[in-house]
Amino acid sequence: MSNRLKYQKSPKPFETPIYVTKPVLPSLADYQSGLEEIWSRGVLTNNGPVVERFRNELVEYCGTDNLCLFANGTLALQIALQGLVITGEVITTPYTFVATAHSLFWNRIRPVFVDIEPEHYNLDPEQVEAAITPWTSAILGVHVYGQPCRLKELQDVARRHNLKLIYDSAHAFGVRVNGQPIGAFGDMNMFSFHATKLFHSIEGGMLTFQDGSLRRRLDYLKNFGFENEVEVVMPGTNAKMNELQALMGRLVLQQMDGIIERRRIVSETYRRLLSDIPGIFSAAPARPGVEYNYAYYPIQVDEREFGHSRDTLYARLKDWNVHARRYFYPIVPDFACYRGIVQESQLPVARRVASRIITLPIYSDLSIEDVERICDIIQTIHESAVPGRSSNFRTPARTGLSGGEVATPAAIRAD
Ligand code: T4K
């Protein structure tokens, strides 16, 4: 029996854009009441009381006091590297958001890109070990889409070679492994609280770490190195979270359980409905012992089976007002500023995944009807490529639509 709940022959385009994500917003009244308190106090930043309260709540949520807050995830990661005094070479993944590699660059560290494993698109521990040189000082893994790296294997490699193990956990807030928060693994974890993340504080970042003595150093580094009004103990930067960010974070944190549960339902609906569409492959589900956060919904497109390339699907979805994203294409070493570090023949798994990936819209108030409609649209796009079915599907370029016009499916189908 078909998995499809409803299959509309010709799904309608969305009236308002469906983006890849949409931030959770607390009630305006709650945010306003928090703002009134901030207004009356007149303290907007520099470790005010709302940031302090937010930190305490995160300490409870994350189960560790070894935690610092930052203005954003990128600065947090740059400071993590400073805090651990990482130098020389760091082995990292090519399949990530550019900020991972940029954080190394800003610390004058050479990124050594190694390939990923095909299951969850994270660093392949065997390749990491093979890339270690006398200059390697750390491994920087990324829990891509919130799916944990091979934690034990990476930890073993790090131990064997006396390397620091840092995780870019930008996508992994709320993930647990064998009952432990993801931040309990490795020497240090960076979480992004950007508005596009399932948990956010508008902009924001957090470091969690094992060695509690690092906290003072990290606090200095994010506040110019100030010990007091007249003493600067190290050349820090300005990476402080402000009160308005913390207020947003506190209110969103209250909704955390519901956020993950709603995303789980969206994600499982996609998995069920997409399994029927030839050439569309959902990523592997979470491994046993992983409590996943459903941060993203990546699919791979097999052009031969689907009938259209990934890029055509990506472009055609926009005709229905569905704005998916190709996270993470191109891979980082193919950006102009990193070109030349690796050869084109290297990193075959990362290149293959990047050429086939699309991340579909997922957020907690995306309705199941909308998920069904997105799947219907993907099915319709697939059928437009099958000879004898919907063969009159035409691209906007062939309709004669002018630049400003919205190319709806109705507009691009010939009667
Ligand atoms: N490491 C990793 C692995 C990361 O993924 C990231 C960030 C970082 C490090 C760095 O952390 P942060 O310094 O950012 O804290 C977005 C985010 O800006 C970025 O935070 C995120 N990763 C990356 C994966 O995605 P863009 O350039 O794709 O964002 P943008 O503006 O195109 O937004 C995507 C969609 O989200 C839009 O089409 C509409 C929707 N949106 C966006 C914003 C900002 C909203 O509905 N509301 C909003 O306020 O990078």
Residues whose N, C-alpha, C, O or C-beta is under 5 A from the ligand:
A	BS01	T4K	Y19 V20 T21 K22 P23 N72 G73 T74 T96 F97 A99 T100 D168 A170 S192 F193 H194 A195 T196 G204
